[in-house]
Amino acid sequence: LTEEQHERMQVIFEMLISLFERAYLTAFDDRMTDKQQRRWHSWDDFMREWVRRDDFRVLLPRLLQGEDADFAIYIRRLAEEEGQATVG
């Protein structure tokens, strides 16, 4: 990729993290109704798709700087799970 393409990719990744964090803060709860769980699983699936990407996962530590601590723990766990799933 060119330098400009890398910069664009970085911006997209930053926007995704912001979107994922907002979804986590507004939609995730330890106690959810069935309807809430269905909504959350859609977000969870979407986040898992992205953390499977090597380029996204490699930048995750930098992308998570300054983000909500609980969200950061959550998405790091997803990245770890998905990283193991692709290896295994």
Summary of the structure (lengths in Angstrom):
residues: 88
radius of gyration: 13.7
end to end distance: 28.8
largest distance: 46.0
contacts: 213
relative contact order: 0.14
helix: 82%
strand: 0%
